[in-house]
């Protein structure tokens, strides 16, 4: 008997066609377990999938896995191979999507909030200029780094959190290693410089700049 699982995670959970997609695959794949993974569960899955848990276990070290996707960024704090805490924030490369002419085709509410913070208005059918894309990406990188570095969440980050923040988190002094995973991680590590109708490349570049400030020599 064939068995398997369909797991819908992150922003996909919010889409109107999420349930029909799950039902479609379930019909053609034998006996399925269908589950919707919340943000904390998704952070946990990412920590294992990225190899961060394995690194922590083998090296007996404290690792922070940062999983950067299209709609959210998930955090998993790992100690000696055990995921101690997870959290997620509504920051990702596809909060605003656009076509080849930079005409906006999708705007998530968090994208509006971030653009308003920059003093911009964004709307479907209007163009988003390169400078706006770069500033948008830079602000998101700043917010992500604030969550990584600070024991207490800054006001804008707090507004965008979709889970409770870490408890008793001491920031960088509490971790030995940062691991990035998810689609945007390819841009963070410089392995992919292709734009896919979003600010992924700019977000990756901004994150690299922020990380370089933490370790100027690296």
N, C-alpha and C positions, 0 to 999 in steps of 0.2 A: 504494500500500500504506500503510495506517494504521500509524503507530508512536507510541510514547509511553513513559511511565515511571510506575511505582508506587514511591513512596519512603515507607517506614514509619520514623518517627523517634521519638526520646525514649521516654517511658513506654509508647507504643503497642507498642513492640517486645516488651515483657514480657507483653502480654496473650495469653491462650490462643487467641483468635480472630484473631490477626494474620495468620498464614499463610493460613487460609481466605478472609479478606477480600482479600488480594493475589491469590489464585488466581481468585476470583470476578470481579474487575475485569479481570484479564488475559484471561479467556475472551471478554468482550464488547467488547474494545477493540483488536482486531487484534494485531499483533506488539508485545509489551511487553517492556521491560527492567525487571525487578523488583529493587529494591535495598533493603537495610536500612541506613539512615544511622546511624552511631554518634554519640555525643555531640559529638565534635570536628567531624565533618562537618556536623551540624545547626547548630552554632555558626557555621560558615563560611557555610552557606546563609542563616542569619538575618542575618548581617552584610551580605550582598549584597542580600537581600530588603528590608531596612529602609531601604536607601539610605545606610547608614553608610560603606560603601566608597566610594560616589560622593562623599559629603561630604569624606572624607579626601583623595580624589584631586583634586577641584576646588579645595579650599582649602589643599592641601599641609599637612595637619595630622594630629595623632595623635588617633585616636578610639577609645573603648572602647564597643563595642556590648554591651548587656546585654539578652539575650532571655529574658523571664520567662514561663514557661508553667505548666501545671498540675502537672507533676511535677518539672521541672528548671529551673534558670536557667543559661543558657549565656553565656559571655564570649568576645568576639573583640577582640583588640588589633590595631589597624589603623594603619599608618604610610604616608603618601603613597599611599594607595589599595591597599596590599598588606596582606593579613591575615598578621600575623607569628606570632601565637600564638592558640590557642583552649583553653578549659577549660569544665568544667561541674560544677555542684553539685546535689545532690538536695534542692532547695528549690523549692516551687511552691505555687500556690493550692489545688490539689486533692489534696494529700497526705492531707487529711481532707475527705470530702464528707458532706453531710447533707441531709435533706429540709426541707420548709417548717416543720416543727415542731422543727427543730434536732436531730433524731434521726440519729445517725451511720449512714451507709449504706456507707461505705468508709474504710479506714484503711491507708495505705501504711506500710512499716516506718520510713521517715524521719520520717513524721508522729508515730509512737510515740516515736521518739528525741527529737524536739523537745519534745513534750508532757511527757515524763519529765524533761527539762531544766528545765521550769517547775514540776515537782512534781505533774503531773496524770496520771491514768490515763484512757485513751480506749479505748472498746470499741464494737463494732457493736451497734446497738440501744439505746445509751444516749444521753442528751442531752448536747450540748456547749453550754454557756452562752455568752451574748454576751461576757461578760468573758473567758472562756477563748479564744474566737475572736480577740478583740482582742490578747490577750497572745501568742497563737500567731503571729499575723501580725506583731506588733512584733518578736518574736524572729527570725523569718525575715528581716525587713528588716534587722535588726542584723547577721545573718550575711552577707547579701548585701553590705552596706556594708563589712564587714570585708574581704571579698575584694577589693572595689573599692579600698579605701583602703590596705590593708597589703601590703607587699612579701612578708611571710611570713604564711601562713594560720594563723588562730587555732585552738585545739584543737577546738571544736565544728565549725567550718567544715571543718577537715581531715578530721574523721570523716565528713562528709557529701559530700566531693568524690567524683565518679564518674570523674574523669580526673586526670591529673597537673596540679598548679597551674602557673601561669605561671613561667617561668624568669627569674631576674634581674629581677623586676618591682619597680619603685620606687614603685608606688602612684600617687597623684594627680599627683605631680610629673612623671610620665611621659606624662600624657595632657592634651589640650587641650579635649576635648569628650566628653560622655557622651550616648549615644543609647540609648533603651529601645525594645524591640520585643517582639512576642509578645502573647498575649491579655491578660496582666496589665498591659501597658503602657498599655492603654486606661484602666485605673484609675489608674495612676501619673500620667498626663497629665490626669486628671479628665474624660475624654471619656465615660466610662461609669461610672455609679454603681449599676448593677444587680447584684444578687447572683444567682449561678447555682448555688446549693447548695454554695458554698465560701467561702473567706475573701478572695476577690479584691479586693473593695472595701476591706476593712480593710488588706490588704497594700499596696494602692496608696496609701492614706492614710498608712500608716507610712513608706513609701518617700519620700513627699513631705516628711514631717517631717524625715527624715534628710537629704534633699537640701537642705532649707532651711537646715539647720545649716552645710552646706558653703558656701552662698551666701545669707546672711541677707537681702540686699537683693533677691534674685531669687526 
